[in-house]
Amino acid sequence: MDTKEKGPVEAVQPLRQDRVAKWRNLILQDALDERAHFELGREYLRAGMYLEAAAEFRRCVELNPEFIAAWMHLAEAYRHVGVEKEAQAALATAAELKKKRSHA
């Protein structure tokens, strides 16, 4: 299997429980911590837990709609669960934000 087709995360890795616990604890302390949601989403994405990853990235962009990396990771998670229309929309949002940022 060619792992390069998976995008930024090249291969599924074991879930790192210590990191998951760290980010979950931060979210319990502050549910509005966009970075904690983003990092927890990345841990889930690395482990191939794509639905969980998508949920965390969605929460992240709800908290900070201009978080470009979260939109891109959300698109990747969506692709893995087979919702291409949503993946394209997330990528389009990321591209628009990048364009807007480069003109600022």
Residue, then its C-alpha position, 0 to 999 in steps of 0.5 A: m500500500d502506498t502511504k503517500e496517498k494519505g496526505p500530510v499524515e503518511a501512515v496510521q500510527p498507534l494512538r498515543q494515550d498519553r497525548v490524548a489524555k493531555w489534550r482531553n484534560l486541557i479541553l476539560q479545563d477549557a472547552l474553548d481551547e481551540r489549540a487543544h481541540f486541534e492537537l487532539g484531532r491530530e492525534y486521532l488523525r494519526a491513529g486513523m480515528y477519522l470520525e473523532a478527528a473530524a469532530e475535533f477539527r470541526r470544533c476547532v474551526e467553530l471556535n476559530p473560523e480562521f484556523i487554516a491548518a484546522w480546515m486542511h486537517l478537517a478536509e483530510a479527515y472528511r476524505h478518509v470517511g468518504v465525504e468528499k463534498e465536505a472535504q472540498a468545502a473545507l479545502a475551499t475555505a482554507a484556500e480562501l483564508k490563505k488568499k485573504r491572509s496574503h492580501a492583508 
